[in-house]
Amino acid sequence: MEEDAQHFIQALETKRGTPILWRTYSTWYGNTNKVVREYGVFVYRCKDTFYFEDFERNPSIFGIPLQKKKNTTPFVQYEGSFSVNEIEKTMQVSKKYALRMAQEGQNDSGLKAANALQKVFSPLVEMVQLKGGTVHFFELIDRKAFLLELENKGEKTDGSI
């Protein structure tokens, strides 16, 4: 399994023409272009650009693949990127509101940072608003590490998840 992951990382580095400086996984993703990925995306940084892409997840139980339902829509890979310089603001918001914004294609007008009650009782996601108006939502495994990467602005880090 580790060998497959190493091959995957090397393929991405070849594709981008530069080493991956940092990487993580987002267990849920959405954006205001009406894209929602329930199974998450792989998020990584090369130089001063963050890339993200999802991959097909085949259902299984205890590692045994299950047959897909006949009416299942075919998988279409989604990938995107943004530069650190494009970011207007980031904040933690309720996943409930992020999902609604993603499904309706709304911008963040009126969206406020998660309050103390939401931080305790609601799932939260990181909102990344770009200067062009697009808003991305990531349910990150380690929010603090992501925020540190935003501050690094293209400098090399240890690349750990």
C-alpha positions as CSV (number, residue, x, y, z in Angstrom):
1,M,0.0,0.0,0.0
2,E,2.8,2.4,0.9
3,E,4.3,1.7,-2.5
4,D,1.1,2.7,-4.3
5,A,1.0,6.0,-2.3
6,Q,4.6,6.8,-3.2
7,H,3.8,6.1,-6.9
8,F,0.7,8.4,-6.6
9,I,2.8,11.2,-5.1
10,Q,5.6,10.9,-7.7
11,A,3.0,11.0,-10.5
12,L,1.5,14.2,-9.1
13,E,5.0,15.7,-8.8
14,T,5.7,14.8,-12.4
15,K,2.4,16.3,-13.5
16,R,3.1,19.6,-11.6
17,G,6.8,19.7,-12.5
18,T,7.7,20.4,-8.9
19,P,7.9,18.6,-5.5
20,I,4.9,18.4,-3.2
21,L,5.8,20.5,-0.2
22,W,2.7,19.6,2.0
23,R,-0.3,17.4,1.7
24,T,-3.4,16.3,3.6
25,Y,-6.9,14.9,3.1
26,S,-10.2,16.7,3.3
27,T,-13.0,14.3,4.3
28,W,-15.6,16.6,2.7
29,Y,-15.4,19.2,0.0
30,G,-17.7,21.8,-1.6
31,N,-17.6,25.0,-3.5
32,T,-19.9,27.7,-4.7
33,N,-19.8,26.3,-8.3
34,K,-22.3,23.7,-7.0
35,V,-19.6,21.0,-6.5
36,V,-19.9,18.7,-3.5
37,R,-17.7,15.7,-2.8
38,E,-18.9,13.5,0.1
39,Y,-15.9,11.2,0.1
40,G,-13.3,14.0,0.2
41,V,-10.3,15.2,-1.8
42,F,-6.6,15.0,-1.6
43,V,-5.2,18.5,-0.9
44,Y,-1.5,19.4,-1.5
45,R,0.8,22.4,-2.1
46,C,3.4,22.9,-4.8
47,K,5.3,26.2,-4.5
48,D,2.6,28.8,-3.7
49,T,-0.3,26.9,-5.2
50,F,-2.8,24.5,-3.5
51,Y,-4.2,21.7,-5.6
52,F,-7.0,19.4,-4.8
53,E,-8.5,16.4,-6.5
54,D,-10.9,13.6,-5.7
55,F,-10.7,10.0,-6.8
56,E,-13.1,7.2,-7.3
57,R,-14.0,5.4,-4.1
58,N,-15.3,1.9,-4.6
59,P,-17.6,0.7,-1.9
60,S,-16.3,-2.2,0.2
61,I,-16.8,-4.0,3.5
62,F,-13.6,-5.1,5.4
63,G,-11.7,-4.7,2.1
64,I,-14.1,-6.8,0.1
65,P,-15.4,-4.8,-2.9
66,L,-19.1,-4.5,-3.2
67,Q,-21.0,-4.4,-6.5
68,K,-22.1,-1.0,-7.6
69,K,-25.8,-0.3,-7.9
70,K,-27.1,-0.2,-11.5
71,N,-28.5,3.3,-11.2
72,T,-25.2,4.8,-9.8
73,T,-24.0,7.8,-11.8
74,P,-20.6,7.3,-13.3
75,F,-17.6,8.9,-11.5
76,V,-16.2,12.1,-12.9
77,Q,-13.0,13.3,-11.4
78,Y,-12.9,16.8,-10.0
79,E,-9.7,18.8,-9.5
80,G,-8.9,22.4,-9.0
81,S,-6.3,24.8,-7.6
82,F,-5.8,28.3,-6.1
83,S,-2.7,30.4,-5.4
84,V,-2.0,31.6,-1.9
85,N,-2.1,35.1,-3.4
86,E,-5.7,34.6,-4.6
87,I,-7.0,34.1,-1.1
88,E,-9.2,36.9,0.3
89,K,-10.1,35.3,3.6
90,T,-10.5,32.0,5.5
91,M,-12.6,31.1,8.4
92,Q,-14.2,28.2,10.1
93,V,-18.0,27.8,9.3
94,S,-20.7,25.3,10.0
95,K,-20.8,22.4,7.5
96,K,-24.5,22.7,7.3
97,Y,-24.3,26.2,5.9
98,A,-21.4,25.4,3.7
99,L,-23.4,22.5,2.2
100,R,-26.4,24.8,1.5
101,M,-24.1,27.4,-0.1
102,A,-22.4,24.7,-2.3
103,Q,-25.7,23.2,-3.4
104,E,-27.3,26.5,-4.2
105,G,-24.1,28.1,-5.7
106,Q,-24.3,31.1,-3.3
107,N,-21.4,33.3,-2.4
108,D,-20.6,34.0,1.2
109,S,-22.7,37.1,1.7
110,G,-23.8,37.2,5.3
111,L,-21.9,34.0,6.3
112,K,-20.3,34.4,9.7
113,A,-17.6,32.4,11.4
114,A,-18.8,29.5,13.5
115,N,-19.9,30.7,17.0
116,A,-18.9,28.9,20.2
117,L,-22.1,26.8,20.2
118,Q,-21.5,25.6,16.7
119,K,-17.9,24.8,17.5
120,V,-19.0,22.4,20.2
121,F,-22.1,20.8,18.6
122,S,-21.7,21.1,14.8
123,P,-19.3,19.7,12.2
124,L,-17.1,22.5,10.9
125,V,-15.3,23.2,7.6
126,E,-12.7,25.7,6.6
127,M,-14.0,28.3,4.1
128,V,-11.5,29.7,1.7
129,Q,-12.8,32.7,-0.2
130,L,-10.9,33.7,-3.3
131,K,-10.6,37.3,-4.7
132,G,-12.5,36.2,-7.8
133,G,-15.6,35.3,-5.6
134,T,-15.3,31.5,-5.6
135,V,-15.6,29.9,-2.2
136,H,-14.1,26.5,-1.3
137,F,-15.0,24.5,1.7
138,F,-12.7,21.8,3.2
139,E,-13.4,19.5,6.1
140,L,-9.7,19.2,6.9
141,I,-8.1,16.6,9.1
142,D,-5.8,19.2,10.6
143,R,-7.0,22.8,10.2
144,K,-4.0,24.3,12.1
145,A,-1.5,22.7,9.7
146,F,-3.5,24.1,6.7
147,L,-3.5,27.6,8.2
148,L,0.3,27.3,8.8
149,E,0.8,26.4,5.1
150,L,-1.2,29.5,4.1
151,E,1.3,31.5,6.1
152,N,4.3,29.8,4.6
153,K,3.5,31.3,1.1
154,G,5.5,28.8,-0.9
155,E,8.4,28.1,1.5
156,K,9.5,24.5,1.9
157,T,8.0,22.6,4.9
158,D,8.5,19.0,6.0
159,G,5.6,17.7,3.7
160,S,4.0,15.6,6.4
161,I,0.3,15.0,6.7
